[in-house]
Amino acid sequence: QVQLVESGGGLVQAGGSLRLSCAASGRACSSYTMGWFRQAPGKEREFVSGISWSGGSTYYADSVKGRFTISRDNAKNTVYLQMNSLKPEDTAVYYCAADPRPWSRVGVTMRGRYDYWGQGTQVTVSS
């Protein structure tokens, strides 16, 4: 089993920054592909970003490319999402997820590939 706990959400003005953290515990989580998803009220949960176990491969949704940066520290079993230039449309609950399968550029965007999910952290961007 893998447990994921997100933190770092909050209320920020448009143009501001936040850094989300996802602390993982459990077996072999440092070898997992990790992803960030988000869900706004009344919308489907959508892919935001993903990172391979080594950190050598990353991928971003077009809506966040150039503004968000995903990274991981396997020694701390933690994945980060640095969010800059935030917009009101970034308002959502952000979820961390873990996929035990090897990195796949296509697969990383697919919710169904992830076996473990955190409880989510709320990010609210005011205009």
C-alpha positions as CSV (number, residue, x, y, z in Angstrom):
1,Q,0.0,0.0,0.0
2,V,1.0,3.6,-0.7
3,Q,-0.4,6.5,1.2
4,L,-0.2,10.0,-0.3
5,V,-0.8,13.3,1.6
6,E,-0.9,16.6,-0.2
7,S,-0.2,20.0,1.4
8,G,0.5,23.5,0.4
9,G,-2.8,24.6,-1.0
10,G,-4.5,27.9,-0.1
11,L,-5.9,31.2,-1.3
12,V,-3.7,33.3,-3.5
13,Q,-4.2,36.3,-5.8
14,A,-3.9,36.0,-9.6
15,G,-0.3,36.2,-10.6
16,G,0.8,34.7,-7.3
17,S,2.6,31.4,-6.6
18,L,2.1,28.3,-4.5
19,R,4.1,25.1,-4.0
20,L,2.2,21.9,-3.5
21,S,3.8,18.9,-1.8
22,C,2.9,15.3,-1.9
23,A,4.4,13.1,0.8
24,A,4.3,9.4,0.0
25,S,4.7,6.5,2.4
26,G,4.7,2.8,1.7
27,R,6.6,0.3,-0.3
28,A,8.7,1.3,-3.2
29,C,7.0,4.6,-3.9
30,S,10.2,6.2,-4.9
31,S,10.1,3.9,-8.0
32,Y,6.6,5.0,-9.1
33,T,5.5,7.4,-11.8
34,M,3.8,10.3,-10.0
35,G,1.2,12.7,-11.2
36,W,-0.8,15.7,-10.3
37,F,-4.4,16.1,-11.3
38,R,-7.0,18.7,-10.5
39,Q,-10.8,18.9,-10.3
40,A,-12.8,22.2,-10.4
41,P,-16.4,22.3,-9.2
42,G,-18.7,20.7,-11.8
43,K,-15.8,19.5,-14.0
44,E,-14.0,16.2,-14.6
45,R,-10.7,15.5,-12.9
46,E,-8.0,16.5,-15.3
47,F,-4.3,15.8,-15.7
48,V,-1.9,18.6,-14.7
49,S,1.6,17.1,-14.7
50,G,3.5,13.9,-14.3
51,I,7.1,12.8,-13.5
52,S,9.0,9.6,-13.9
53,W,10.6,7.8,-11.0
54,S,14.0,9.3,-11.7
55,G,12.7,12.8,-12.4
56,G,14.3,12.6,-15.8
57,S,11.0,12.7,-17.7
58,T,8.2,15.2,-17.1
59,Y,5.0,16.1,-18.9
60,Y,2.5,19.0,-18.5
61,A,-1.0,19.8,-19.7
62,D,-1.0,22.6,-22.2
63,S,-2.9,24.8,-19.8
64,V,-0.1,24.9,-17.2
65,K,3.0,24.5,-19.4
66,G,5.5,27.2,-18.7
67,R,3.9,28.2,-15.4
68,F,4.0,25.0,-13.4
69,T,7.0,22.8,-12.6
70,I,6.9,19.3,-11.2
71,S,9.8,17.8,-9.3
72,R,10.6,15.0,-6.8
73,D,12.9,14.2,-4.0
74,N,13.1,10.5,-3.7
75,A,15.2,10.7,-0.5
76,K,12.2,12.4,1.1
77,N,9.6,10.4,-0.8
78,T,8.0,13.8,-1.8
79,V,6.8,15.2,-5.1
80,Y,6.3,18.9,-5.6
81,L,4.3,21.1,-7.9
82,Q,5.6,24.7,-8.1
83,M,2.8,26.8,-9.5
84,N,3.6,30.3,-10.7
85,S,1.6,33.0,-12.5
86,L,-1.6,31.5,-11.1
87,K,-4.9,32.3,-12.8
88,P,-8.5,32.1,-11.5
89,E,-9.0,29.2,-13.8
90,D,-6.4,27.2,-11.8
91,T,-8.8,27.1,-8.9
92,A,-9.5,23.5,-8.1
93,V,-8.8,20.6,-5.7
94,Y,-5.3,19.3,-6.6
95,Y,-4.7,15.6,-6.2
96,C,-1.4,13.7,-6.1
97,A,-1.4,10.1,-7.6
98,A,1.0,7.2,-7.9
99,D,1.4,4.7,-10.7
100,P,3.6,1.7,-10.2
101,R,4.1,1.2,-13.9
102,P,7.1,2.5,-15.9
103,W,6.9,5.9,-17.4
104,S,4.7,6.3,-20.4
105,R,4.3,9.7,-22.1
106,V,0.7,8.8,-23.0
107,G,-0.1,6.8,-19.9
108,V,0.9,9.5,-17.5
109,T,-2.1,11.6,-18.5
110,M,-4.6,8.8,-17.9
111,R,-6.5,8.7,-14.5
112,G,-7.1,5.0,-14.8
113,R,-3.3,4.2,-14.6
114,Y,-2.9,5.5,-11.1
115,D,-3.5,3.0,-8.3
116,Y,-3.1,5.4,-5.4
117,W,-4.6,8.9,-4.8
118,G,-4.3,11.5,-2.0
119,Q,-7.2,13.3,-0.4
120,G,-6.5,16.5,-2.3
121,T,-5.6,20.1,-1.4
122,Q,-7.7,23.1,-2.3
123,V,-6.2,25.9,-4.4
124,T,-8.2,29.1,-4.8
125,V,-7.0,31.9,-7.1
126,S,-8.8,35.2,-6.7
127,S,-9.0,37.7,-9.5
